[in-house]
Amino acid sequence: MKELSTKEFEEIIKSQDKPVAIMIVASWCHNCKALAPIFEKTGIELDGVADFNFLKVDDNKELVKSLKIMGVPTMLFYRHGVLIAKKIGNQSPTVIKKVIDSLVSLTPKEANDKEYRSFFSKLFGKR
């Protein structure tokens, strides 16, 4: 588990080997500080099954803006370079594990079919 730069983020989400979980955090966020140990512990428990990483808002503002992150903490879950799930706010280890479990066996085609779309993009289409 590591803190990612923008370049590392773009490289790691393309992983073909296993799912990728990224927690978007901010240094000033109390909920981020509360969730970080849970995210880390879950990452250790699922070592070898998925990659768990952190991305700091303060150091990657343009990337975070492009990801349309509206609040922290936010967890992004990728498979085959495709964003499949986005969880905002504190999450339990059970929720994190369920999302990872649902991603493990996805083929690239299935990942594309399950790509995350926000409420507004579902209503109005992708932009």
C-alpha positions, -999 to 999 in steps of 0.1 A, spaced: 0 0 0 14 33 -10 6 69 -16 3 76 -54 14 104 -76 -7 113 -106 16 94 -129 16 63 -106 -22 65 -104 -26 64 -142 -2 34 -143 -17 13 -115 -53 15 -125 -45 -2 -157 -35 -34 -138 -47 -65 -155 -37 -88 -126 -61 -77 -99 -85 -51 -87 -73 -17 -76 -87 2 -46 -77 39 -42 -87 60 -12 -88 97 -19 -78 116 13 -71 151 25 -47 161 53 -74 182 70 -102 155 68 -112 139 101 -132 112 84 -102 103 63 -81 99 94 -107 76 109 -111 55 78 -74 52 68 -66 24 94 -97 4 83 -87 8 46 -51 -2 54 -61 -32 75 -85 -44 48 -57 -40 22 -34 -61 43 -61 -88 47 -66 -88 9 -29 -86 0 -24 -105 -32 -61 -102 -41 -62 -64 -48 -39 -34 -47 -48 -8 -21 -34 28 -24 -39 63 -12 -41 95 -33 -38 129 -15 -61 157 -27 -36 183 -16 -8 169 -38 -29 159 -69 -56 186 -73 -59 185 -111 -63 147 -111 -88 148 -82 -108 174 -101 -107 153 -133 -120 123 -113 -150 145 -102 -143 139 -65 -169 158 -46 -159 149 -10 -134 130 10 -129 103 19 -138 87 -14 -128 52 -25 -125 43 -62 -125 7 -73 -109 -2 -107 -107 -34 -127 -89 -36 -160 -85 2 -160 -122 8 -157 -138 26 -127 -164 1 -114 -174 15 -81 -172 48 -61 -179 49 -24 -181 83 -6 -177 86 31 -168 61 58 -172 24 48 -169 -8 68 -144 -35 60 -174 -57 49 -184 -32 22 -148 -28 10 -144 -66 8 -177 -71 -10 -167 -46 -37 -133 -63 -42 -149 -97 -43 -173 -85 -70 -143 -73 -91 -119 -103 -88 -133 -125 -116 -144 -97 -140 -131 -100 -176 -121 -69 -194 -155 -70 -213 -175 -74 -181 -155 -45 -165 -164 -23 -194 -201 -33 -191 -201 -25 -154 -183 9 -157 -194 33 -130 -217 61 -141 -228 89 -118 -265 96 -113 -263 126 -137 -245 107 -164 -272 80 -162 -299 106 -166 -283 128 -192 -256 106 -208 -218 108 -207 -201 141 -214 
